[in-house]
Amino acid sequence: MSIELMGKKLYFVYAPAILKEYIDELWNYEIEAYTVSDFSLLLPYLRMNADAILLFNFETDKQALHKLQQNISALRADESCKHIEIGLFSVRDLNSQYVELSKTLQIDCGYFIITDKQRVLQSILQICAQKQVKGRRKYIRVKCPVNYASFNFELNGLNIRGHIIDLSIAGMAVLLEDQESLPPNIKIPNIQLNLHGTILTIDGISYKTEETRNVNGQQVNVILFDLKSLDKVKEEKIHSFIRRKLQKDFEDQLVSLQNT
C-alpha cells in the first residue's frame, strides 16, 4: 500500500521514559509511534519498511554525539533508507549545539526539547502535519491471532461470543464461535470486549459477512462500533491495546530479522 494512503510511522530512537509517556498519547491521534532501544536492530527493518520518520535522542557528550553521527551517516549511506527523514529531541535545551550539528548533518524534521506534555505533543503534531504522516487512512488497525482478544454479547436471547482478528476505533472483524454469520444491519448493544485483559463495553451494528475472506475455514464478520457509545476512557483503552500489540509485533520483527 502507498505512503499516500497509509502514511508514515514515527520511530523514537533511545527515547527517555518521560517521552515514552508522551508518545503513547500520539496513538489517540491515530498516529503510529514506536520506541526503539537499539538502532543497530532497526536498520534491517527500515530497508523493508522505509515509510518512516526517525526522531533521535540528542546529547552532546562525545560518545553520544559520535554515536548519533554514525547512525545518521549509516542511514544516509543506505540506498533503501537514505530518503528517510530525521529529527532530533533532547531533555535539555541544546538549541545552539543543534544549529551547529545541522550544518553537517541532514536534519529534515527539526528539533524539540522535552518539556511539558502539551508543548511536546504540539511540536510532534506539527512535524506530523508538515510531513503528512497520517496519509489518507483514518484509523490505525491491528491484526490479532485467534484467542488473543475476544468479545461477547446477547442477541435475541442468545449469548454470542467469538474472537477479534482485526480491530480499530471504528470497528472490528471477528470470528464467531457457534454460528457462521450475523445478519447485516442489526443493532448490538452492550458488546463486551476483552482486549487481552482490558475489558470495556460498547454498542455496535453488524455490517457484513466477508464471504471471500475466511480464517481456518470460518467466515469473517464485521461489526462497526457506535461512536456515540465511545467515551474518552474507552477510546484510550482501545488505542492502548492497539499500541501495545503493534509495538510488540514491531519488536518481534526486529528480533526475527536479527536471527536471519
C-alpha positions in Angstrom: 0.0 0.0 0.0 1.2 3.5 -0.8 2.5 6.0 1.7 -0.1 8.5 0.4 -2.8 6.1 1.7 -1.2 4.5 4.8 1.0 7.4 5.9 4.3 7.2 7.7 5.3 5.7 11.0 7.3 7.5 13.7 10.3 5.8 15.4 11.7 7.4 18.5 15.3 6.2 19.0 16.6 6.0 22.6 13.6 7.8 24.0 13.8 8.5 27.8 11.0 7.3 30.0 9.2 10.7 30.2 9.0 10.9 26.4 7.6 7.4 26.2 4.6 8.6 28.2 4.0 11.4 25.7 4.5 9.1 22.7 1.7 6.9 24.0 -0.7 9.8 23.6 0.1 10.0 19.8 -1.9 6.9 19.2 -5.1 8.7 20.4 -4.5 10.9 17.3 -4.3 7.8 15.1 -0.5 8.2 14.6 1.7 5.1 14.8 4.7 5.9 17.0 7.2 3.3 18.1 10.1 3.3 20.5 13.5 1.8 19.6 16.1 0.9 22.2 18.8 -0.3 19.8 19.3 1.4 16.5 21.5 -1.4 15.1 18.4 -3.6 15.1 16.4 -1.0 13.2 18.3 -0.6 10.0 17.5 -4.0 8.5 13.8 -3.4 9.3 13.8 0.0 7.7 15.2 -1.4 4.4 11.8 -3.2 4.1 9.7 -0.5 5.9 11.0 2.8 4.7 7.7 4.7 5.2 9.3 6.2 8.3 10.4 9.3 10.2 13.1 8.8 12.7 13.5 11.0 15.8 16.8 10.6 17.7 17.7 11.4 21.2 20.3 14.2 21.1 23.1 14.5 23.7 26.3 16.4 23.5 28.8 14.3 25.3 31.4 13.0 22.9 30.4 9.3 22.9 26.7 10.0 22.4 27.3 12.6 19.7 29.7 10.3 17.8 27.1 7.5 18.0 24.4 9.8 16.7 26.5 10.9 13.8 27.3 7.3 13.0 23.7 6.3 13.0 22.6 9.1 10.7 25.5 8.5 8.4 24.5 4.8 8.2 21.0 5.8 7.1 22.2 8.3 4.5 24.6 5.8 3.1 22.0 3.1 2.7 20.3 3.1 -0.7 16.9 1.9 0.7 16.9 4.3 3.7 18.7 7.5 2.5 15.4 9.3 1.9 14.1 8.7 5.4 13.5 12.0 7.2 15.2 12.7 10.5 14.5 14.9 13.6 16.2 15.3 17.0 15.0 15.8 20.5 16.7 16.3 23.9 15.8 16.6 27.6 17.6 19.9 27.9 18.0 23.0 25.8 20.7 22.2 23.2 19.5 24.5 20.5 22.8 26.2 19.8 24.5 22.8 19.6 21.7 21.6 17.3 22.3 24.6 15.0 25.9 23.6 14.7 25.1 19.9 14.1 22.5 20.6 11.5 25.2 22.3 9.4 26.9 18.9 8.8 24.0 16.5 9.1 20.8 16.5 7.0 18.1 17.0 9.7 14.7 17.2 7.9 12.3 17.4 10.8 13.9 19.9 13.1 14.5 19.7 16.9 12.4 19.9 20.0 13.0 19.9 23.7 11.2 17.6 26.1 9.3 20.0 28.3 5.7 19.7 29.4 3.4 17.2 27.7 1.2 19.6 25.7 4.2 21.5 24.3 5.9 18.3 23.2 2.8 16.9 21.6 2.2 20.2 19.8 5.8 20.0 18.4 5.4 16.4 17.3 2.0 17.0 15.8 3.4 20.0 13.8 6.0 17.7 12.4 3.3 15.1 11.5 1.2 17.8 9.7 4.2 19.1 7.8 5.3 15.7 6.7 1.8 14.3 6.0 2.3 11.5 8.4 -1.3 10.3 8.6 -1.9 9.8 4.9 -5.5 9.2 3.8 -6.2 6.4 6.3 -8.4 7.5 9.1 -7.8 4.7 11.7 -5.0 2.5 12.8 -5.8 -1.2 12.6 -4.3 -4.1 14.4 -4.5 -7.8 13.5 -4.8 -10.3 16.3 -4.3 -14.1 16.3 -7.2 -16.2 17.4 -7.6 -16.4 21.3 -5.7 -13.1 21.7 -8.8 -10.8 22.1 -12.4 -11.8 22.4 -16.0 -10.4 22.6 -19.4 -11.5 23.7 -23.0 -10.1 23.6 -26.6 -11.2 23.8 -28.8 -11.1 20.7 -32.4 -12.4 20.6 -31.8 -14.3 23.8 -28.6 -16.0 22.5 -25.2 -15.5 24.0 -22.9 -14.9 21.1 -19.1 -14.9 21.5 -16.1 -15.1 19.4 -12.6 -13.9 18.5 -11.4 -10.4 17.4 -9.0 -10.8 14.5 -8.8 -7.1 13.3 -9.6 -4.0 15.4 -9.6 -0.2 15.1 -11.5 2.5 16.9 -14.2 2.3 14.1 -15.0 -1.4 14.5 -13.7 -5.0 14.3 -13.5 -8.1 12.2 -14.5 -11.2 14.1 -14.9 -15.0 14.0 -18.0 -16.3 15.7 -17.7 -19.4 17.9 -21.1 -21.1 17.5 -22.5 -19.7 14.2 -21.4 -18.9 10.8 -22.5 -15.3 10.4 -24.6 -12.4 11.7 -27.5 -10.9 9.8 -26.5 -7.4 8.5 -27.6 -4.1 9.9 -28.6 -5.4 13.3 -28.0 -3.1 16.3 -26.0 -4.8 19.0 -26.0 -3.2 22.4 -23.5 -3.9 25.2 -20.8 -5.7 23.4 -18.2 -6.7 25.9 -14.6 -6.6 24.6 -11.8 -8.4 26.2 -8.7 -6.9 24.8 -6.0 -9.2 26.1 -7.2 -8.5 29.7 -8.6 -5.0 29.2 -12.4 -5.0 29.5 -14.8 -2.5 28.0 -18.4 -2.4 26.8 -19.5 -0.7 23.6 -22.5 -0.7 21.2 -22.3 -1.7 17.6 -24.0 -2.7 14.4 -23.4 -5.8 12.3 -22.1 -4.6 8.9 -21.5 -7.6 6.7 -20.0 -11.0 6.3 -16.9 -11.1 4.3 -17.7 -14.2 2.2 -14.5 -14.1 0.3 -12.4 -14.0 3.5 -12.1 -16.8 6.0 -9.8 -17.9 8.8 -9.4 -21.6 9.3 -12.5 -22.1 7.2 -14.6 -19.7 9.2 -16.2 -16.7 7.6 -15.2 -13.2 8.9 -17.9 -10.9 10.2 -17.6 -7.2 10.5 -19.1 -5.1 13.4 -19.0 -1.3 13.3 -18.9 0.5 16.6 -21.5 3.1 17.5 -19.2 6.0 18.1 -21.8 7.6 20.4 -21.1 4.8 22.9 -17.4 5.5 22.9 -16.2 8.0 25.6 -12.6 9.2 26.1 -11.8 6.4 28.5 -13.0 3.7 26.1 -11.2 5.2 23.2 -7.9 5.3 25.2 -8.3 1.7 26.2 -8.7 0.6 22.6 -5.8 2.8 21.4 -3.7 1.5 24.3 -4.4 -2.1 23.2 -3.6 -1.3 19.6 -0.3 0.4 20.6 0.9 -2.4 22.8 0.1 -5.1 20.2 1.7 -3.2 17.3 4.8 -2.3 19.5 5.2 -6.0 20.4 4.8 -7.0 16.7 7.4 -4.5 15.8 9.9 -5.7 18.4 9.3 -9.3 17.4 10.1 -8.4 13.7 13.4 -6.7 14.9 14.4 -9.9 16.7 13.3 -12.1 13.8 15.4 -10.1 11.3 18.4 -10.2 13.7 18.2 -14.0 13.6 18.0 -14.4 9.8 
